[in-house]
Amino acid sequence: ITNLGVFPFLTIPIFLKSSKIIYWVSYFILILIFSSFYSTIVLNPKDIAQELQKMAVSIPGVRPGLATTFYLKQVMQRVTLFGAIILAILVTLPNIIEGILNISSFNGLGTTSLLILVGVVLDISREMKSIILSNIYNERFD
């Protein structure tokens, strides 16, 4: 069988290759959608603005109340989009590399290990910055 019968010009290997691409693109898009959906459910800018107002805290350059709510909504949309894109890239990256290099498996390099790796690298970089800053502070004031 060289075609699917429905589309005689489509052979099975081409269809399988395109179905993988369609799968990973849809997977990427679904991660973006569900990440933004989750953040809108969990983080409510109106509640956060009210809590800030109760604590007598304001964001510099933004008036308390409705302006703070709009500002927080805008910032959360940006941060959520950036985080969702990074998450979607981390999830699909091993599979894209497998497809490009024609490797069957990375033997342990999956999405979870990439997320852990990124978290550890970010934590180490923060620790290094704090050590460097504390050394600079100690040199200036000792």
C-alpha positions as CSV (number, residue, x, y, z in Angstrom):
1,I,0.0,0.0,0.0
2,T,1.6,3.2,-1.1
3,N,-1.2,5.6,-0.5
4,L,-4.1,6.0,1.9
5,G,-6.8,5.7,-0.7
6,V,-8.4,9.0,0.3
7,F,-5.6,11.1,-1.1
8,P,-3.8,9.2,-3.8
9,F,-1.0,11.8,-4.1
10,L,-0.1,11.4,-0.4
11,T,2.1,8.5,0.4
12,I,2.3,7.0,3.9
13,P,5.8,8.2,4.8
14,I,5.1,11.8,3.9
15,F,1.8,11.6,5.8
16,L,3.6,10.3,8.9
17,K,6.2,13.0,8.7
18,S,3.6,15.7,8.4
19,S,1.5,14.2,11.2
20,K,4.5,14.4,13.5
21,I,5.0,18.1,12.6
22,I,1.3,18.7,13.1
23,Y,1.4,16.9,16.5
24,W,4.3,18.9,17.8
25,V,3.0,22.2,16.6
26,S,-0.4,21.5,18.2
27,Y,1.4,20.4,21.3
28,F,3.3,23.6,21.4
29,I,0.1,25.7,20.9
30,L,-1.8,23.7,23.6
31,I,0.9,24.4,26.1
32,L,0.7,28.1,25.4
33,I,-3.1,28.1,25.7
34,F,-3.3,26.0,28.9
35,S,-0.4,27.9,30.6
36,S,-2.2,31.2,30.0
37,F,-5.5,29.7,31.1
38,Y,-4.0,28.4,34.3
39,S,-2.4,31.7,35.2
40,T,-5.7,33.6,34.6
41,I,-7.5,31.2,36.9
42,V,-4.8,31.3,39.7
43,L,-3.8,34.9,39.5
44,N,-6.5,37.5,39.7
45,P,-5.1,41.0,39.2
46,K,-8.1,42.6,40.9
47,D,-7.6,40.6,44.1
48,I,-3.9,41.3,44.0
49,A,-4.5,45.1,43.6
50,Q,-7.0,45.0,46.5
51,E,-4.5,43.2,48.7
52,L,-1.8,45.7,47.8
53,Q,-4.2,48.5,48.7
54,K,-5.1,46.9,52.0
55,M,-1.4,46.7,52.9
56,A,-0.9,50.4,51.8
57,V,1.6,49.3,49.2
58,S,1.7,50.9,45.8
59,I,3.6,50.3,42.6
60,P,5.8,53.3,41.7
61,G,4.3,55.3,38.9
62,V,0.9,53.5,39.1
63,R,-2.1,54.8,41.0
64,P,-3.7,52.5,43.4
65,G,-7.1,51.0,42.5
66,L,-8.2,50.4,38.9
67,A,-4.9,51.6,37.4
68,T,-3.0,49.0,39.4
69,T,-5.4,46.3,38.3
70,F,-4.8,47.1,34.6
71,Y,-1.1,47.4,35.2
72,L,-0.9,44.0,36.9
73,K,-3.1,42.4,34.2
74,Q,-0.7,43.7,31.5
75,V,2.4,42.6,33.3
76,M,0.9,39.2,34.1
77,Q,0.0,38.7,30.4
78,R,3.6,39.5,29.3
79,V,5.2,37.3,32.0
80,T,2.8,34.4,31.3
81,L,3.4,34.6,27.6
82,F,7.1,34.6,28.1
83,G,7.0,31.7,30.6
84,A,4.6,29.7,28.4
85,I,6.9,30.1,25.4
86,I,9.9,29.0,27.4
87,L,8.0,26.0,28.8
88,A,6.7,25.0,25.4
89,I,10.3,25.2,24.0
90,L,11.6,23.1,26.8
91,V,8.9,20.5,26.3
92,T,9.3,20.2,22.5
93,L,13.1,20.7,22.3
94,P,14.1,17.1,23.0
95,N,11.7,15.8,20.4
96,I,12.8,18.4,17.8
97,I,16.4,17.4,18.3
98,E,15.5,13.7,18.0
99,G,13.7,14.4,14.7
100,I,16.6,16.5,13.3
101,L,19.4,14.1,14.3
102,N,17.4,10.9,13.7
103,I,18.1,9.6,17.2
104,S,15.6,7.3,18.7
105,S,15.9,8.5,22.2
106,F,18.1,10.7,24.4
107,N,18.1,8.1,27.2
108,G,17.0,10.2,30.1
109,L,17.0,13.6,28.7
110,G,13.3,14.4,28.8
111,T,11.2,17.4,29.7
112,T,11.4,16.9,33.4
113,S,15.2,16.7,33.4
114,L,15.4,19.8,31.3
115,L,13.1,21.7,33.7
116,I,15.2,20.6,36.6
117,L,18.4,21.5,34.8
118,V,17.1,25.0,34.0
119,G,16.0,25.5,37.6
120,V,19.4,24.4,38.9
121,V,21.3,26.7,36.5
122,L,19.1,29.7,37.4
123,D,19.6,29.0,41.2
124,I,23.4,28.7,40.7
125,S,23.5,31.9,38.8
126,R,21.5,33.7,41.5
127,E,23.8,32.4,44.2
128,M,26.9,33.4,42.2
129,K,25.5,37.0,41.8
130,S,24.8,37.3,45.5
131,I,28.2,36.0,46.4
132,I,29.9,38.5,44.0
133,L,27.7,41.4,45.3
134,S,28.5,40.5,48.9
135,N,32.2,40.4,48.1
136,I,32.0,43.8,46.4
137,Y,30.1,45.1,49.4
138,N,32.6,43.7,51.9
139,E,35.6,45.1,50.0
140,R,34.1,48.6,49.9
141,F,33.0,48.8,53.5
142,D,35.9,46.9,55.2
